[in-house]
Amino acid sequence: THGKPWSGRFHEPTDTFVEEFTASIGFDHRLYRQDIHGSIAHARMLAKVGVLSSEECEAIIQGLETIAQDISRGQFSWSVALEDVHMNIEAALTERIGPVGKKLHTGRSRNDQIATDIRLYLRDAIDLITAQLQRLQEGLLAIAEREAATIMPGFTHLQTAQPVTFGHHLMAWFEMLIRDTERLINCRQRVNILPLGAAALAGTTFPIDQAYTAELLGFDGIAENSLDAVSDRDFAIEFTAAGALLMTHLSRFAEELVLWSSAQFDFITLPDRFCTGSSIMPQKKNPDVPELVRGKTGRVNGHLVGLLTLMKGQPLAYNKDNQEDKEPLFDTVDTLLGCLRAFAAMIPAITTNPDKMREAATKGYATATDLADYLVRKGVSFRDAHEIVGKAVALAIEQNKDLAALKLATLQSFSPVIEEDVFDVLTLEGSVAARNHLGGTAPAQVRAAIQRGRKKLSPL
Ligand code: ARG
């Protein structure tokens, strides 16, 4: 043999480049906890069904536990010759406890072993991500509450459209993040299924008890088909798709933070501790954190396409291609956790410049629709009202004035139905308060949405 657990049928040692090329230990060592957790459950199950004696099982578990300890302390050396995390740990086990270590792999293959490891890993990763999401959402609720009545321009085409409340705008992000959370929780149900027992591909001849292994590992179900269990990575693709959507939301949010904190908008101020300076321009304060979040969206989108492409040509069952699932998956998890952590800390620390927001809302004829709606309430058809208000806006632009600054007589020259009460609808406060229905921008509705938001968060 050449020192590898599978070398029996080989006549020459592996080419050293091929050894490097095929090894996954450089990245899959991250799965050591899951690998050992899975092995301990597998050993207990083998003892329960009588394949291992209880002494053998205890020796294996103790050996695995000391290995886990050494790895966590950085006192374990990984060998490329042993290819991956599974064979590194198994070899160390036998080295430590003797030949009984060689019995651990009974009724198991690295194929169902790795599928188990990544499912355990991803399950925990999803829990960490949803916890960070929840933190971010709590922060959003807090500033939405503070800014429930703060007026800002709402935009379409990035042109001033109608006044909205800043709280309402923030709650739009909250809604998106709720759906992201739901998608991840839903995906977790399909992640949390036990593949062990599938062995290489066809199952095993030993009288295994998968329900027991599943119970020990906290899986909610058992894979119903051994070929499927070892070959598909749809759960990882689904997770990455949910992650790409989440990043897309964070990226759009980031874009707004970058815009709003610019001198041209000046709606918000980002805390200094989340910004960096320029090595040449002494005055600069750059919104690096939102920019990086926006930028990192690219790699997660890339990982989604990478995983889909990895899967698409594979015949059943396991193929070595699947070893390529880990780096994109790990990087997706790391990226999501990093971006969420940054946002969760930064969002509640944002300060607003309500005067600037109001000034911007005042400048853009944001209450023109309110004037049209007013005319409709006085009996004018909406299309005629639209035309009338358009003319009034043209005049106001010519005179460089807000609609509310036009004289009553001037307004009446556009339509005789206009009366003194028109000025109530031309105010920004009147405009937002009037949109007082579920989903509308009125401060009262923002507060109701925050209440509902708190309820949506609490069961998570
Ligand atoms: N390192 C492999 C992976 O990541 C583990 C499974 C290897 N199985 C095999 N038959 N070569 O997928």
Residues whose N, C-alpha, C, O or C-beta is under 5 A from the ligand:
A	BS01	LIG	S24 D84 R110 N111 I114 N322 Q323
